[in-house]
Amino acid sequence: MDLVKVSGIRKQEGDRVILEGISLVQKEFRRIALAGESGAGKTTLLKSIGGLVQPDAGEILYKGERVKGPLERLIPGHPGIAYLSQHFELRNNYRVEDLLQITNNLPEAEAAAIYELCRIRHLLQRKTDQVSGGERQRIGLARLLISSPGLLLLDEPFSNLDPIHKALLKEVIGDVGEKLKISCLLASHDPLDTLSWAEEIIVLKEGRIVQKGPPEEIYGRPVSEYVGALFGSYNLIRPEDLKQFIHLPGVAMNGNPLFIRPGNIKLTKRKGQENIAGEQALKGIVDRLLFFGNYYEAEVTAGGCRIRASVGDRSIHAGDIVYVSWPADAPWYGLNR
């Protein structure tokens, strides 16, 4: 079932086009993430879907009925759609429990289950000025959930959160979708927020959709360097430099640059006097090693190019001679020129 259908949405503010020709479909219970740099239009699109921004053109349907904008409703917003802003604030001088009761229409047991799900049971007796930023986000989420929405719009929900509260909120959002059967549309600029959570990612640039598809495709087969850069480290070898790599698997001299992620590159060291490069690897030297917690990234000069490769342990050091290789299906040549 099509829960949301967006057709040809356009929004302009003064001379600036915020959204142009946006069309998408969200099936019920499907997890979709919006990605893009700041100013790409993610927030405006979410607010338009939630009935909080009036599009200049186009149509938005929720369960087959048109979503009215704020110019058409006395109280902006759609009763079946909940929007959680990245700048969500709680009213001062309230106990958390009293603030939640203002909008709660659920039986006590059902509301208590939501508070438990959002990990805020221990916060109910506190004043709103006695909770942290991460706790505020979870309280705000619970306040939306007790209105029993069918669609949850999450606008940069993890921004400005420390790693502990961010991990907890991610767990809560996962449980909300699974246990309450609420469809979610999430906007984030952090690849770690979207790649592991979404079933589909929609990438925006300057108010337009530039790519959409499953996370694996967006990550490994981006249509442009812009999309590739949004989702982490990458290597881009220019066509004129590819002749040095021609004997490696999957390398093609087709006039297009080669795109490959560091995780797809394998580095092997020389063992004694044995040169293991053969015809399937290229000799290089490690310039430096960068530590990222559970892995390293080695910066290697090979074939006259600087290449980044993920390394699982510290067996490789700066100054080592290494041999660069990759699987035949790892190189990607589909970037827009």
N, C-alpha and C positions, 0 to 999 in steps of 0.2 A: 504494500500500500504506500502511495506517495503521501508522506506526512506534510512535507513542505515542497512547494513548487514555485521557484522564482523565475520570472520571464522578463528579460529585457530591461532590468532596473537601471535607471539613470538618476544621478543626483549631482547638482552643481551648486557651488556657493560662490557668488560673484563670478570672476573669470576662471575659477578653478573647478575642473571636473573631478568630483570625488569618486563617483562610480559611473561606469559606462558599459552598457550592454551586458549586465550580469545576469546569467541564467544558470540555475542549478536545481537539482532534485535531491531531496533527502527522504529515503525510505524510512519507515517506522523502525525504531530501535537501532538504526545504523549510526555509527560514530563517525562524524565528519569534523575535520580540523581545517581552519582557515590559517594560512601562513602568508607571510610577507613582511617587508620592512615597515618601520613606523611610517604612517602616512599613506600606506597602500590602500586603505579603505576598509579594513577589517571591522573596525568598530561601527562605522556608518552602515555597513551591510548587516551586521547583527542587529543594530537598532531598527533598521528598516524592516527586517523580518519580524521583530518583536512589536512592531507598530509604534515605535517611539520616534522614528524619523519619517517624514513624508517624502517619498520619492517624487521626482519630477516627471518620471515616465515609467512605464512597465507595470507589472502586476505580481503580487505575492499571494499565494493561496496556502492556507493551513487547513488540512483535512477537507480540501475542496472548496472552502469558502475564502473570499478575499479578505486579506488583513487590511483593516482601515488604519490610516495614519493619524497623527495627532491633530491634524486640521479637520478631521471628520469625527472625532470623539471628544466628549467632554473631559474624560479622564484618559490620557494616552496609555496605550498598551493593549495587548490582547489577553483575555482572561486565561487562555490555555497555554500561554507562552511566558516563561519567566526569564528575566535578564539579570545576570549578576555582573555588575561593573567592576573593573579593576580598582576603582576608587570608591568602593562601597564603604559607607560610614554608618555607624549606629547612633541612635539618639542618645544624648547625654542624660545623666541622672536617672537612668532606668536600671532596674535589675534585668538581667538577660531573660529570665523566665517571664517577667511581666511584659517585656517588649515582644516576645514571641506570641504571647497570648492575644495581643491586639489583633493579629491577622489569622489566628488559628481557628479553623472550623472543624478540625478533626476530633474524633473521640480521644480521650486522654491516653489510652493504650497505644493508639496509632501514632500520636504525636510523640510519645515517649520513645517509640521504636525509631522514629526519624532522628530524634536527639541522640540516641545511642549510635545510630548509623553515622552521624556527622561528628561523633566523638566530642559532644559538648555537654553531656550529662553533668559533669563535674563543674561546669561553668554557670549553671542556671541561677545560682544564688549570688553570683558576682554582679557588681555594677559594670555598666558598659565601658567605663573608663579604666577598668581593672583587667582588661583582656588585651592580648598581643595582636599584632596584625594578622598572623595566621589564624588565631582563634576568631577574630572578627570575620574573616572570610568564611569559616565554617559555620558561624552563627548566621551570617547572611544567607548562606546556602540553605541552612535548615529553615529559615524564615520563608524562603521561596518554596521549599518542598512541601511545607504544611498547607500550601494553597493548591496542592495536587495538580501541578502543571503536566501537560503532555510533552512539552519541549522545553529543554533547558539550554539557554544561551549563556555561554561562559566567556567573558571578555578578559583575556590575559589574567586568568585567576591566580597564576603563580607569581606574578610580578612582585618584586620587592620582598619576597618571603625568604627566610633563611632555609638552608637545606633540610632541616628537621621538619619544619612546618610544611614545606613544599612537598616532601615525600608523603607526609600524612594526608595532605589535601588530595594528592594524586590517588592515594588509596581510597579515600572517601568518594571521590568522583567515580572511580571504577566500581565501587560497591553500589552507588546510587543507580548507575545504568543497569547493573546486573540484578539487583534485588528489588528495585522499585519499578523496573521496566520503563524508564523515562529516556526518551531520545535526547541526545546531546549534540550540540554544535559548539565547538570550542575554537577560540582564536588565540594564537600565540606566535611569537617570533622565535621561540627557543625550540630547536629541533628535537631535543630530548623530551619535550612536552608532547610532541605530536607523533613522532615516528613510532613509539612504542604503544600508543593509545589508539590512534585513529585507524579506521578501516579504509577511509578515503581522505586524501589531502587535496585541498583546493588552494592554489598559489595565486596571490594577487600582486600586481605591480601597477602603480599609478592608476588604481581604480578599475583595472581590467583583469580578467582571469587569463593567466598565461599558461597554466598547466593544471590538470587534475587527474588523479589516479590513485592506485594503492601506494602505500608508503615505500615499498620496495622499488617500485618503478620511479617514483619521484626522486628517491635517493640515488639510485644507480643509473637512471636514464633521464636526467634533466633535459629540458628543451633549450635551456640557455645557461650561460655562466651565472646569471643572477639567481636562477633556481638552485643551481648547484651550490653556490656560496651560502644560501640560506640554511643548508642542512649539514654544514661542517666542512672540515678540511678536504681538499681535493687537489688533484694534479691536472694540469692542462699543458699538453705538449703541442707546440705549434707545428703545422704541416712541414715547414722548412727544416725542423729539427728531427722529424720522424725517421729520416734515413738512417740515423744512428741506432734506431731501435728495430729496424726492419726484420731482423731475424727472431724477434720475440713473438710469442703466440698472439694471434689476433691483430697484429699491426698491419694496417693497410695504408698505402700511399694514395688516398682518394681526394686530397686537397682539403680535408677537414681536420681540425685539431682533435687530438685524442684526449678524452676525459676519463680519469680513473681515480677511485677513492684510495686513500692510504691503506685501508684494510684489505684491499685486493692485491697489494704488492708484497712479494716475498723477497726477503733478503737472506742470502746464504754466504757464509764465510769460507775462505780458502782453508783447506785442511792440509797442513804441512806443505809439501811441494805440489800437491794435487790441485790442478786448476779445474774446478767443476763447472766453469761457465759453459763450455761447449757451444752449441748453437742455440740454446734456449735461455741465455742470460747475458746481461751486459755488465761489465766491470764498472765499479764505482767506488767512491770513498765517502765514509761517514763524516760529515762536517760537525754535527752536534746531535745530542739526544735530548728530547724534551719529555719530562715526566708528567703523566696525566692521571695518576692514581693507580688504576688497574692495568695500564698499558703505557708504553712509550711511543713517541713518534720520532723516527730517525730522519734527519735531513741529509740527503745523499746527493752528491754530484755525480752524474752518470750521463754519458753521451752529450756532454756540454750543457746539461739541464740540471736544475735543482728539483729533486723529487722527495716527497714525503711518504714514508712507509710506516705502518703500525708494527710495533715489535712487542711481543708478549712478555719478554723477560729482559734482563740486563746482560745478556750474552754478547751483545754488540755494543761497542764503545766508539766514541769519537776518535777518528784517525784510522779505524779499521778499513781494510780492503773488503768489499762485499760484492756480491753478484745479484743483480736485479732481475726478477722474472715475475710473471703473472699468468693466470689461467687465460685460455684463448677467448673465453666469453666475457672477460672483465673490461676490456677497452670499449668505450662508447664514443661514437662519432656523430651523434644526432643533435649537437648544439646548433642553434640558429646562428647564422653568420652575419 
